[in-house]
Amino acid sequence: MKRLNRLDKYLIKQFLGTFVFSIILIISVSVVFDINEKIDDFMKPEVSLRSIIFDYYFNFVPYYANLFSPLFVFISVIFFTSKLAEKSEIIAMLSAGVSFKRLMVPYMLSATVIAILTFLLNSFVIPPGNATRIDFQNKYIKNKKVQYAESVQLEVKKGVFAFFGSYSDAMRTGYQFSLEEFKGKQLVSRLTADRIQYDSLYKWRIFNYRIRHFGKYKETVESGSEMDTVIAVRPADFLVAEDDVETMTTTDLHTYISHQKQRGVGNVKLFEIELHKRYAAIFSAFILTIIGASLSSRKVKGGMGINIAIGLGLSFAYILFMTVAGTFAISGSLPPFMAAWLPNFVFTVIAVSLYKKAPR
């Protein structure tokens, strides 16, 4: 590829500069509204100013900036390209022999920078910060941590299945517990206990237990009032809150989904959707850039206000589409892959259509 010329550098500077400015502007407004909403919680004596700033808002800003980066990309492209068109700069570029296809090169380079940065932040940098932010919210604002579960069944290891009638995280105790071991389709042992208490690192204490061993020709039974044992399951494996998905890196998500599916845990759709969304966000930056540039590169009557209005409408339509698709996926009506990628597929069609109609 040829070296970037002065025009390329000018457009890249305009794109990235407007992108950063829009993030600062919109996130600043969001922070003000968030402070106004949570001011009563922040005024509690146990909440320190340091924790508000560094534990909450220090992680709040990058999370929401990254979450709505497709919106910021779209608004940025619409805004600065409309300004160029309004000043007849786009017409001058095309008249000088620069094709619209060549004009899109700096746009795509800028989108590449944003897409890579967004993915790296979303995959490895922001999740640890989310853990701190969510912990702050659970402590001082509203506790959304899941502390109780019923009818939990999962595979502890190959051929070994655990069942909890109920489990309370506050008491670290489960009730009506059973542990069954199979060899092929043959049940070889079954442990039942009235109560089971979690200690740490897979260590459990069971109370009022009964173990039945099923031999080929006879059955043996042993029982007791209390026993310490090791079972490869933790409360965190089945006490899953909706916010937990935001605290996992992309590597952790891959591992968690694979591990939970092997264990027969069914509540992984939310995690699959999040994983696919992180990859889909890479392509959304390019799709929305093409739509924004194609839509706003033509000078229209009424000024750039019309383009900005259309751009905002399409941006919110994209976000709404993602939200609705995610809801259908969680309910089981749509596969997680389709929920994350369907908005991109639909908006790709819009991008191609607008690109063909862009000024040449």
BARO-102102 format. One record per residue (C-alpha): residue number from 1; residue in one letter; x, y, z; chain. Coordinates in nm, 2 decimals. Each point is the difference from the previous one (the first is absolute). Example, Ala and Ser with C-alpha at 12.3 -4.5 7.8 and 13.67 -1.06 7.14 Angstrom:
<rs>
R   nr  rest       X       Y       Z  kette
R    1     A    1.23   -0.45    0.78      A
R    2     S    0.14    0.34   -0.07      A
</rs>
This chain:
<rs>
R   nr  rest       X       Y       Z  kette
R    1     M    0.00    0.00    0.00      A
R    2     K    0.12    0.35   -0.08      A
R    3     R    0.10    0.24    0.27      A
R    4     L   -0.27    0.22    0.15      A
R    5     N   -0.02    0.34   -0.17      A
R    6     R   -0.11    0.33    0.15      A
R    7     L   -0.36   -0.06   -0.07      A
R    8     D    0.00   -0.34    0.17      A
R    9     K    0.16    0.15    0.31      A
R   10     Y   -0.25    0.28    0.00      A
R   11     L   -0.30   -0.24   -0.01      A
R   12     I    0.14   -0.23    0.26      A
R   13     K    0.07    0.29    0.23      A
R   14     Q   -0.36    0.13   -0.05      A
R   15     F   -0.15   -0.35    0.05      A
R   16     L    0.20   -0.10    0.32      A
R   17     G   -0.02    0.36    0.14      A
R   18     T   -0.38    0.01   -0.04      A
R   19     F   -0.03   -0.35    0.14      A
R   20     V    0.20    0.09    0.32      A
R   21     F   -0.19    0.33    0.03      A
R   22     S   -0.34   -0.18   -0.02      A
R   23     I    0.10   -0.25    0.26      A
R   24     I    0.11    0.28    0.24      A
R   25     L   -0.32    0.20   -0.06      A
R   26     I   -0.25   -0.29    0.03      A
R   27     I    0.17   -0.18    0.29      A
R   28     S    0.03    0.33    0.19      A
R   29     V   -0.38    0.05   -0.03      A
R   30     S   -0.05   -0.37    0.10      A
R   31     V    0.22    0.04    0.31      A
R   32     V   -0.20    0.31    0.11      A
R   33     F   -0.33   -0.19   -0.04      A
R   34     D    0.14   -0.30    0.18      A
R   35     I    0.12    0.22    0.30      A
R   36     N   -0.34    0.16    0.02      A
R   37     E   -0.17   -0.34    0.00      A
R   38     K    0.23   -0.15    0.27      A
R   39     I    0.08    0.30    0.21      A
R   40     D   -0.20   -0.14    0.30      A
R   41     D    0.21   -0.32   -0.01      A
R   42     F    0.32    0.20   -0.03      A
R   43     M   -0.08    0.20    0.31      A
R   44     K   -0.01   -0.30    0.22      A
R   45     P    0.27    0.03    0.27      A
R   46     E    0.16   -0.33   -0.08      A
R   47     V    0.06    0.10   -0.36      A
R   48     S    0.33    0.19   -0.04      A
R   49     L    0.08    0.25   -0.27      A
R   50     R    0.30   -0.20   -0.11      A
R   51     S   -0.21   -0.31   -0.06      A
R   52     I   -0.26    0.20   -0.20      A
R   53     I    0.27    0.14   -0.23      A
R   54     F    0.25   -0.28   -0.03      A
R   55     D   -0.22   -0.32    0.05      A
R   56     Y   -0.31    0.12   -0.17      A
R   57     Y    0.04    0.29   -0.25      A
R   58     F    0.36   -0.09   -0.09      A
R   59     N   -0.15   -0.32   -0.14      A
R   60     F   -0.34    0.14   -0.10      A
R   61     V    0.14    0.23   -0.27      A
R   62     P    0.20   -0.26   -0.20      A
R   63     Y   -0.28   -0.25    0.03      A
R   64     Y   -0.27    0.22   -0.15      A
R   65     A    0.23    0.17   -0.25      A
R   66     N    0.09   -0.35   -0.13      A
R   67     L   -0.35   -0.13    0.02      A
R   68     F   -0.14    0.27   -0.23      A
R   69     S    0.31    0.04   -0.22      A
R   70     P   -0.21   -0.10   -0.31      A
R   71     L   -0.23    0.29    0.07      A
R   72     F    0.30    0.24    0.05      A
R   73     V    0.16   -0.12   -0.33      A
R   74     F   -0.32    0.06   -0.19      A
R   75     I   -0.07    0.34    0.15      A
R   76     S    0.37    0.10   -0.06      A
R   77     V   -0.01   -0.10   -0.37      A
R   78     I   -0.34    0.17   -0.06      A
R   79     F    0.11    0.32    0.18      A
R   80     F    0.34    0.07   -0.16      A
R   81     T   -0.09   -0.13   -0.34      A
R   82     S   -0.32    0.21   -0.01      A
R   83     K    0.22    0.30    0.09      A
R   84     L    0.23   -0.08   -0.29      A
R   85     A   -0.29   -0.03   -0.24      A
R   86     E   -0.16    0.32    0.13      A
R   87     K    0.33    0.19   -0.07      A
R   88     S    0.01   -0.17   -0.35      A
R   89     E    0.33   -0.17    0.10      A
R   90     I   -0.13   -0.34   -0.11      A
R   91     I   -0.09    0.14   -0.34      A
R   92     A    0.35    0.15   -0.03      A
R   93     M    0.16   -0.33    0.08      A
R   94     L   -0.21   -0.19   -0.26      A
R   95     S    0.06    0.28   -0.26      A
R   96     A    0.38   -0.04    0.06      A
R   97     G   -0.02   -0.36   -0.12      A
R   98     V   -0.02   -0.17    0.34      A
R   99     S   -0.26   -0.28   -0.04      A
R  100     F   -0.25   -0.07    0.28      A
R  101     K    0.16   -0.34    0.03      A
R  102     R    0.34    0.15    0.06      A
R  103     L   -0.16    0.25    0.23      A
R  104     M   -0.12   -0.28    0.22      A
R  105     V    0.36   -0.12    0.07      A
R  106     P    0.07    0.24    0.29      A
R  107     Y   -0.35   -0.07    0.13      A
R  108     M    0.07   -0.38    0.01      A
R  109     L    0.35    0.06    0.16      A
R  110     S   -0.16    0.20    0.27      A
R  111     A   -0.27   -0.26    0.05      A
R  112     T    0.27   -0.27    0.02      A
R  113     V    0.17    0.19    0.28      A
R  114     I   -0.33    0.04    0.19      A
R  115     A   -0.10   -0.36   -0.06      A
R  116     I    0.33   -0.15    0.13      A
R  117     L    0.01    0.24    0.30      A
R  118     T   -0.36   -0.08    0.08      A
R  119     F    0.05   -0.38   -0.01      A
R  120     L    0.32    0.01    0.21      A
R  121     L   -0.17    0.22    0.26      A
R  122     N   -0.32   -0.21    0.00      A
R  123     S    0.19   -0.33    0.02      A
R  124     F    0.28    0.06    0.24      A
R  125     V    0.01    0.35    0.17      A
R  126     I   -0.36    0.09    0.09      A
R  127     P   -0.12   -0.33    0.15      A
R  128     P    0.23    0.02    0.31      A
R  129     G   -0.12    0.36    0.05      A
R  130     N   -0.36   -0.12   -0.03      A
R  131     A    0.05   -0.24    0.29      A
R  132     T    0.10    0.30    0.22      A
R  133     R   -0.29    0.21   -0.13      A
R  134     I   -0.26   -0.27    0.05      A
R  135     D    0.14   -0.08    0.35      A
R  136     F   -0.05    0.37    0.09      A
R  137     Q   -0.35   -0.01   -0.13      A
R  138     N   -0.09   -0.32    0.19      A
R  139     K    0.14    0.15    0.32      A
R  140     Y   -0.13    0.35   -0.01      A
R  141     I   -0.28    0.04   -0.26      A
R  142     K   -0.19   -0.31   -0.08      A
R  143     N    0.11   -0.36    0.06      A
R  144     K   -0.07   -0.20   -0.31      A
R  145     K    0.22   -0.29    0.10      A
R  146     V   -0.18   -0.34   -0.02      A
R  147     Q    0.00   -0.15    0.35      A
R  148     Y   -0.26   -0.28   -0.03      A
R  149     A   -0.06   -0.28   -0.25      A
R  150     E   -0.25   -0.29   -0.03      A
R  151     S    0.01   -0.34   -0.18      A
R  152     V    0.36    0.03   -0.11      A
R  153     Q    0.14   -0.30   -0.20      A
R  154     L    0.34   -0.01   -0.16      A
R  155     E    0.28   -0.24   -0.10      A
R  156     V    0.28    0.02    0.25      A
R  157     K    0.23   -0.22   -0.21      A
R  158     K   -0.05   -0.26   -0.27      A
R  159     G   -0.27   -0.24    0.12      A
R  160     V   -0.05    0.18    0.34      A
R  161     F   -0.31    0.22    0.04      A
R  162     A   -0.09    0.23    0.29      A
R  163     F   -0.35    0.12    0.10      A
R  164     F   -0.10    0.27    0.25      A
R  165     G   -0.36    0.04    0.10      A
R  166     S    0.09    0.35    0.10      A
R  167     Y    0.31    0.20    0.09      A
R  168     S    0.04    0.32    0.21      A
R  169     D    0.32    0.20   -0.05      A
R  170     A   -0.07    0.20    0.31      A
R  171     M    0.01   -0.32    0.21      A
R  172     R    0.25   -0.17   -0.24      A
R  173     T   -0.23   -0.30    0.03      A
R  174     G   -0.19   -0.23   -0.24      A
R  175     Y   -0.29   -0.22    0.08      A
R  176     Q   -0.13   -0.33   -0.14      A
R  177     F    0.34   -0.08   -0.16      A
R  178     S    0.08   -0.31   -0.20      A
R  179     L    0.31   -0.12   -0.19      A
R  180     E   -0.03   -0.28   -0.25      A
R  181     E    0.28   -0.18   -0.19      A
R  182     F   -0.06   -0.19   -0.32      A
R  183     K    0.21   -0.23   -0.20      A
R  184     G   -0.15    0.01   -0.35      A
R  185     K   -0.37   -0.02    0.07      A
R  186     Q    0.05   -0.20    0.32      A
R  187     L   -0.05    0.18    0.34      A
R  188     V    0.28   -0.12    0.23      A
R  189     S   -0.05    0.23    0.30      A
R  190     R   -0.23    0.25    0.14      A
R  191     L    0.06    0.24    0.29      A
R  192     T   -0.29    0.19    0.16      A
R  193     A    0.02    0.26    0.28      A
R  194     D   -0.24    0.22    0.18      A
R  195     R    0.24    0.29    0.00      A
R  196     I    0.34    0.09   -0.16      A
R  197     Q    0.22    0.30    0.10      A
R  198     Y    0.26    0.16   -0.22      A
R  199     D    0.34    0.07    0.16      A
R  200     S    0.25    0.11   -0.27      A
R  201     L    0.18   -0.12   -0.31      A
R  202     Y   -0.24   -0.29   -0.07      A
R  203     K   -0.01   -0.11    0.36      A
R  204     W   -0.35   -0.09    0.13      A
R  205     R   -0.14   -0.14    0.33      A
R  206     I   -0.30   -0.22   -0.03      A
R  207     F   -0.25   -0.07    0.28      A
R  208     N   -0.23   -0.30    0.06      A
R  209     Y    0.13   -0.19   -0.31      A
R  210     R   -0.07   -0.34   -0.15      A
R  211     I    0.21   -0.16   -0.27      A
R  212     R   -0.13   -0.30   -0.20      A
R  213     H    0.25   -0.20   -0.21      A
R  214     F   -0.16   -0.21   -0.27      A
R  215     G    0.21   -0.31   -0.08      A
R  216     K   -0.06   -0.26   -0.26      A
R  217     Y   -0.16   -0.24    0.24      A
R  218     K   -0.05    0.19    0.32      A
R  219     E   -0.06    0.35    0.14      A
R  220     T    0.18    0.15    0.30      A
R  221     V   -0.10    0.30    0.21      A
R  222     E    0.20    0.23    0.23      A
R  223     S   -0.13    0.30    0.19      A
R  224     G    0.12    0.26    0.25      A
R  225     S   -0.09    0.33    0.16      A
R  226     E    0.29    0.21   -0.14      A
R  227     M    0.28   -0.03   -0.25      A
R  228     D    0.25    0.22   -0.18      A
R  229     T    0.05   -0.06   -0.37      A
R  230     V    0.13    0.16   -0.32      A
R  231     I   -0.25    0.06   -0.28      A
R  232     A    0.11    0.18   -0.32      A
R  233     V   -0.27    0.26    0.01      A
R  234     R   -0.02    0.35    0.15      A
R  235     P   -0.31    0.22    0.07      A
R  236     A    0.13    0.24   -0.26      A
R  237     D   -0.06   -0.27   -0.26      A
R  238     F   -0.37    0.03    0.03      A
R  239     L   -0.06    0.33    0.19      A
R  240     V    0.03    0.21   -0.32      A
R  241     A   -0.12    0.37   -0.01      A
R  242     E   -0.07    0.18   -0.32      A
R  243     D    0.28    0.24    0.07      A
R  244     D    0.26   -0.28    0.03      A
R  245     V    0.04   -0.02   -0.37      A
R  246     E    0.14    0.35   -0.01      A
R  247     T    0.28   -0.09    0.24      A
R  248     M    0.15   -0.28   -0.22      A
R  249     T    0.27    0.05   -0.26      A
R  250     T   -0.06   -0.15   -0.34      A
R  251     T    0.24   -0.29    0.09      A
R  252     D   -0.19   -0.06    0.32      A
R  253     L   -0.33    0.00   -0.19      A
R  254     H    0.12   -0.27   -0.24      A
R  255     T    0.12   -0.21    0.29      A
R  256     Y   -0.31    0.05    0.21      A
R  257     I   -0.25   -0.08   -0.29      A
R  258     S    0.19   -0.32   -0.09      A
R  259     H    0.03   -0.11    0.36      A
R  260     Q   -0.36    0.07    0.09      A
R  261     K   -0.13   -0.18   -0.31      A
R  262     Q    0.21   -0.31    0.09      A
R  263     R   -0.16    0.01    0.34      A
R  264     G   -0.35    0.02   -0.14      A
R  265     V   -0.07    0.35    0.14      A
R  266     G   -0.26    0.16   -0.22      A
R  267     N    0.02    0.37    0.10      A
R  268     V    0.29    0.10   -0.24      A
R  269     K   -0.20    0.18   -0.28      A
R  270     L    0.07    0.34    0.16      A
R  271     F    0.37   -0.08   -0.01      A
R  272     E   -0.01   -0.12   -0.36      A
R  273     I   -0.18    0.31   -0.11      A
R  274     E    0.26    0.22    0.17      A
R  275     L    0.28   -0.20   -0.16      A
R  276     H   -0.15    0.03   -0.35      A
R  277     K   -0.07    0.37    0.05      A
R  278     R    0.36    0.07    0.07      A
R  279     Y    0.10   -0.14   -0.33      A
R  280     A   -0.30    0.16   -0.18      A
R  281     A    0.10    0.34    0.13      A
R  282     I    0.32   -0.02   -0.21      A
R  283     F   -0.20    0.00   -0.32      A
R  284     S   -0.27    0.24    0.12      A
R  285     A    0.27    0.28    0.00      A
R  286     F    0.06   -0.05   -0.38      A
R  287     I   -0.37   -0.05   -0.09      A
R  288     L   -0.11    0.31    0.18      A
R  289     T    0.29    0.20   -0.14      A
R  290     I   -0.10   -0.09   -0.35      A
R  291     I   -0.37    0.09    0.07      A
R  292     G    0.10    0.33    0.16      A
R  293     A    0.24    0.11   -0.27      A
R  294     S   -0.23   -0.10   -0.28      A
R  295     L   -0.30    0.17    0.16      A
R  296     S    0.16    0.33    0.09      A
R  297     S    0.25    0.05   -0.29      A
R  298     R   -0.27    0.16   -0.22      A
R  299     K   -0.10    0.36    0.06      A
R  300     V   -0.37    0.02    0.07      A
R  301     K   -0.26    0.27    0.04      A
R  302     G   -0.06    0.09    0.37      A
R  303     G    0.37   -0.03    0.09      A
R  304     M    0.17   -0.27    0.20      A
R  305     G   -0.28   -0.01    0.26      A
R  306     I   -0.19   -0.24   -0.23      A
R  307     N    0.30   -0.24   -0.02      A
R  308     I    0.06    0.01    0.37      A
R  309     A   -0.37   -0.07    0.07      A
R  310     I    0.00   -0.30   -0.24      A
R  311     G    0.33   -0.12    0.15      A
R  312     L   -0.13    0.02    0.35      A
R  313     G   -0.31   -0.19   -0.11      A
R  314     L    0.20   -0.28   -0.16      A
R  315     S    0.24   -0.01    0.31      A
R  316     F   -0.29   -0.05    0.24      A
R  317     A   -0.16   -0.25   -0.24      A
R  318     Y    0.32   -0.20    0.00      A
R  319     I    0.02    0.00    0.38      A
R  320     L   -0.37   -0.09    0.03      A
R  321     F    0.05   -0.28   -0.25      A
R  322     M    0.29   -0.14    0.21      A
R  323     T   -0.21    0.02    0.32      A
R  324     V   -0.31   -0.17   -0.15      A
R  325     A    0.21   -0.27   -0.16      A
R  326     G    0.18   -0.07    0.33      A
R  327     T   -0.34   -0.03    0.18      A
R  328     F   -0.12   -0.26   -0.26      A
R  329     A    0.33   -0.19    0.04      A
R  330     I   -0.03   -0.02    0.38      A
R  331     S   -0.36   -0.12   -0.03      A
R  332     G    0.12   -0.28   -0.24      A
R  333     S   -0.17    0.14   -0.31      A
R  334     L    0.32    0.09   -0.17      A
R  335     P    0.36   -0.15    0.01      A
R  336     P    0.25    0.21    0.18      A
R  337     F    0.21    0.03   -0.32      A
R  338     M   -0.29    0.14   -0.19      A
R  339     A   -0.09    0.24    0.28      A
R  340     A    0.34    0.16   -0.01      A
R  341     W    0.05    0.00   -0.38      A
R  342     L   -0.35    0.06   -0.14      A
R  343     P    0.03    0.38    0.05      A
R  344     N    0.33   -0.01   -0.20      A
R  345     F   -0.16   -0.20   -0.28      A
R  346     V   -0.29    0.23   -0.03      A
R  347     F    0.21    0.32    0.01      A
R  348     T    0.25   -0.15   -0.25      A
R  349     V   -0.29    0.00   -0.25      A
R  350     I   -0.07    0.37    0.09      A
R  351     A    0.37    0.08   -0.03      A
R  352     V    0.04   -0.15   -0.35      A
R  353     S   -0.32    0.17   -0.12      A
R  354     L    0.11    0.34    0.12      A
R  355     Y    0.36   -0.05   -0.12      A
R  356     K   -0.13   -0.06   -0.36      A
R  357     K   -0.20    0.33    0.02      A
R  358     A    0.29    0.21    0.14      A
R  359     P    0.13    0.28   -0.21      A
R  360     R    0.28   -0.10   -0.24      A
</rs>
